[in-house]
């Protein structure tokens, strides 16, 4: 089953995993050390993130390293961009209104 990127990043644990592996590739055990949940739960989160292609797996000997798939994060950024422009426009209007009120 193909999962939705936004469903994946909706979970705070998965967002924390993304933040960890964004810095450098990590093994599942190294990732699990940062959480107060079972190793099995971490594996489930890693599977979901991998299915969404937000993480990629790189085998290195007997270990598997997880790292961030930056191109997929760009999809999230592009979606957010439309709202960023809207918010910036509204803040600019608010700034103009505040300036007018100061002059009065």
N, C-alpha and C positions, 0 to 999 in steps of 0.2 A: 504494500500500500504506500503510495506516495503521500508524504505529509506536507502540510503547508508551513512555510517558513515562519509565518506570523504565529501559528500555533506553537511552534517550537520555542520562539523567543518570548512567549507569554509566560513561561514558567521561570521564576526567579533563580532556581538552581541551574537551569540551562543557560540563563544569561550570565551567571557567575562562571560557569564552565567556559563559555565563550570568552569572557574577559581573561581567564587564566591562560587559555591556549593562544590568545591573541599575542601574548608576550613571547612565548616560545613553545615549541612542540613538547608534549608531555605524554607519559604513559598513563594508562588507566589507574594504576596504583598511585602514581604521583598526584593525579587529579583527585582521587578519592581521599587522600590525606588532608585535603582542604575542606572537607565536609563532614558533618556529623550525621551521616547516613550510611547505609550499608554499601558495600562494594557492588552488590547486585543492583541497587538503585542507581548508582553512578553509571553502571554499564547500560542500564535502560535509557538514561538520559543521553549517553554517548551514541547509542544506536539511533535514537530519534534525530539527534543533530546530524548524524552521518547520513541518514535517509533523506534529510532535507538538503543535503549537500552543503551544510554550513561548516562541517568539519570534514577533513580528509584524513585517511589513515595511511601511514607510511610504515611498512615493516622494516625493522632493523634488527637482524638476527632473530632472537626469540621474542623480542619486544615489538609492540605496535605503538607508534607515536601518533597522537592526534594533534592536528594544527588547524588553524582557521582558514577557511576558504574565502578569501577576501572578495572575490567577484560576487559571491552570493550575498555578502553583506552590503554590497553596492545596490542590490535590488531593494533592500530595505531602505537605504538612504534615498534612492530615487523616489520611492513611494512617500517618504516623509518630506521630501523637498516641496511638494505641492502645498503641504500644510505650513511649512516654514515660510514660504512666500506669503501666504495668507496672514500668518501671525505678524510678520514683519510689517505688512501693510496696515494692519490694525494698530500696531504699536506706533507707527508713523502718524496715523490719524490722531491717536491719543496725545502724542507729543505736540501736534499742531493745536489741538484743543487746549492743552495745558498752557501753551504759549499765549494763546488768545486770552485765556482767563487771567494770566499774569498781567497782561497789558490793560485789562479793564479795571 
